[in-house]
């Protein structure tokens, strides 16, 4: 918890510090376990319910361990029309995970999302913060083999 205390101390006097603290804590611990949320609450003198409300509102925060590489596949309208189902199926088969799952070795987490905001490149997939457009099963195989 020393690392968490360092993060809290860094923002203690900052207005609206909760989200930056949560972001740094998640980066430090890989996700936001209950003891980290409790520690943040004590450090900021905020009720756990308020912290939990923020964590569950924003999709960037995780309450369970996530893989080193988060793969997101778009299932929005533009991607759907361009073959998102096949893209999602290909990803699932290549990494042996279904939507919402994380591999036991914590290497991959697979998610589908309503939109990645890159409709002109549909179908689209992301690995962490990198976008990949005009996806085909062959492209997916090539891209994911790099990870």
C-alpha positions as CSV (number, residue, x, y, z in Angstrom):
1,X,0.0,0.0,0.0
2,X,3.0,2.3,0.0
3,X,2.6,2.9,-3.7
4,X,-1.1,3.8,-3.2
5,X,-0.2,6.2,-0.4
6,X,2.4,7.9,-2.8
7,X,-0.3,8.3,-5.4
8,X,-2.8,9.7,-2.9
9,X,-0.2,12.1,-1.5
10,X,0.6,13.4,-4.9
11,X,-3.0,14.6,-5.4
12,X,-4.1,15.2,-1.8
13,X,-4.6,19.0,-2.2
14,X,-5.9,18.8,-5.8
15,X,-9.6,19.5,-6.5
16,X,-11.2,16.6,-8.4
17,X,-8.4,14.2,-7.7
18,X,-10.4,11.0,-7.6
19,X,-10.2,10.1,-11.3
20,X,-6.5,10.8,-11.7
21,X,-5.8,8.8,-8.5
22,X,-8.0,5.9,-9.8
23,X,-6.1,6.0,-13.1
24,X,-2.7,5.9,-11.5
25,X,-3.7,3.2,-9.0
26,X,-5.0,1.1,-11.8
27,X,-1.8,1.5,-13.8
28,X,0.2,0.6,-10.7
29,X,-1.9,-2.4,-9.7
30,X,-3.2,-3.6,-13.0
31,X,-6.8,-3.2,-11.8
32,X,-8.7,-1.7,-8.8
33,X,-9.1,-4.4,-6.1
34,X,-11.3,-3.7,-3.1
35,X,-8.5,-2.9,-0.8
36,X,-7.2,-0.2,-3.1
37,X,-10.6,1.4,-3.3
38,X,-10.9,1.3,0.5
39,X,-7.4,2.8,0.8
40,X,-8.4,5.6,-1.6
41,X,-11.6,6.3,0.4
42,X,-9.6,6.5,3.6
43,X,-6.9,8.7,2.0
44,X,-9.4,11.1,0.5
45,X,-12.0,10.8,3.2
46,X,-14.7,9.7,0.7
47,X,-17.2,7.0,1.2
48,X,-16.5,3.7,-0.6
49,X,-19.9,4.0,-2.3
50,X,-18.9,7.2,-4.0
51,X,-15.6,5.7,-5.3
52,X,-17.4,2.6,-6.5
53,X,-19.9,4.7,-8.3
54,X,-17.2,6.5,-10.2
55,X,-15.3,3.2,-11.0
56,X,-18.4,1.5,-12.3
57,X,-19.6,4.5,-14.3
58,X,-16.4,4.8,-16.4
59,X,-15.5,1.9,-18.7
60,X,-11.8,2.7,-18.3
61,X,-11.7,1.2,-14.8
62,X,-11.5,-2.5,-14.0
63,X,-12.5,-4.3,-10.8
64,X,-10.9,-7.6,-12.0
65,X,-7.5,-8.3,-13.4
66,X,-7.2,-7.5,-17.1
67,X,-4.7,-8.8,-19.6
68,X,-1.5,-7.0,-20.7
69,X,-3.2,-6.6,-24.1
70,X,-6.8,-5.6,-24.3
71,X,-8.4,-6.4,-27.6
72,X,-11.5,-4.5,-28.5
73,X,-13.6,-5.3,-31.5
74,X,-16.3,-3.0,-32.7
75,X,-19.8,-4.4,-33.1
76,X,-21.5,-1.1,-34.1
77,X,-23.6,-0.6,-37.2
78,X,-20.9,0.3,-39.7
79,X,-18.7,-2.6,-38.5
80,X,-21.6,-5.0,-38.3
81,X,-22.5,-4.2,-42.0
82,X,-18.8,-4.8,-42.9
83,X,-18.6,-8.2,-41.2
84,X,-18.0,-7.6,-37.5
85,X,-19.4,-11.0,-36.6
86,X,-16.7,-12.8,-38.6
87,X,-14.0,-10.5,-37.1
88,X,-15.2,-11.2,-33.5
89,X,-15.4,-14.9,-34.2
90,X,-11.9,-14.9,-35.6
91,X,-10.5,-13.1,-32.6
92,X,-12.3,-15.5,-30.2
93,X,-10.9,-18.5,-32.0
94,X,-7.3,-17.2,-32.2
95,X,-7.0,-16.2,-28.6
96,X,-9.4,-18.8,-27.2
97,X,-11.5,-16.3,-25.3
98,X,-15.1,-15.1,-25.4
99,X,-16.2,-11.5,-25.0
100,X,-15.5,-10.3,-21.5
101,X,-12.9,-12.9,-20.7
102,X,-9.3,-12.6,-19.7
103,X,-6.7,-15.3,-20.3
104,X,-5.5,-17.2,-17.2
105,X,-1.9,-16.0,-17.9
106,X,-3.3,-12.4,-18.0
107,X,-1.9,-11.8,-21.5
108,X,-5.2,-11.0,-23.2
109,X,-8.6,-9.5,-22.4
110,X,-11.2,-9.5,-25.1
111,X,-14.1,-7.0,-25.3
112,X,-16.6,-5.9,-27.8
113,X,-17.8,-2.4,-27.9
114,X,-20.7,-0.5,-29.5
115,X,-18.4,1.9,-31.3
116,X,-14.7,2.7,-31.6
117,X,-15.3,6.0,-33.4
118,X,-13.6,4.9,-36.6
119,X,-16.5,3.9,-38.8
120,X,-14.8,4.8,-42.1
121,X,-12.2,2.1,-41.3
122,X,-14.8,-0.6,-40.5
123,X,-14.6,-3.3,-39.4
124,X,-12.3,-2.0,-36.6
125,X,-10.3,-3.6,-33.8
126,X,-8.0,-2.1,-31.2
127,X,-5.2,-3.6,-29.2
128,X,-4.6,-1.4,-26.2
129,X,-4.5,2.1,-27.7
130,X,-3.7,1.1,-31.3
131,X,-6.5,1.0,-33.9
132,X,-6.6,-1.4,-36.8
133,X,-9.1,-0.9,-39.6
134,X,-10.5,-2.7,-42.6
135,X,-10.0,-5.9,-40.7
136,X,-10.0,-9.4,-42.3
137,X,-9.4,-12.7,-40.6
138,X,-5.9,-12.8,-42.3
139,X,-5.1,-9.3,-41.0
140,X,-6.2,-10.3,-37.5
141,X,-3.9,-13.3,-37.5
142,X,-1.0,-11.2,-38.6
143,X,-1.6,-8.5,-36.0
144,X,-2.3,-10.7,-33.1
145,X,0.8,-12.9,-33.8
146,X,2.8,-9.8,-32.9
147,X,1.5,-10.0,-29.3
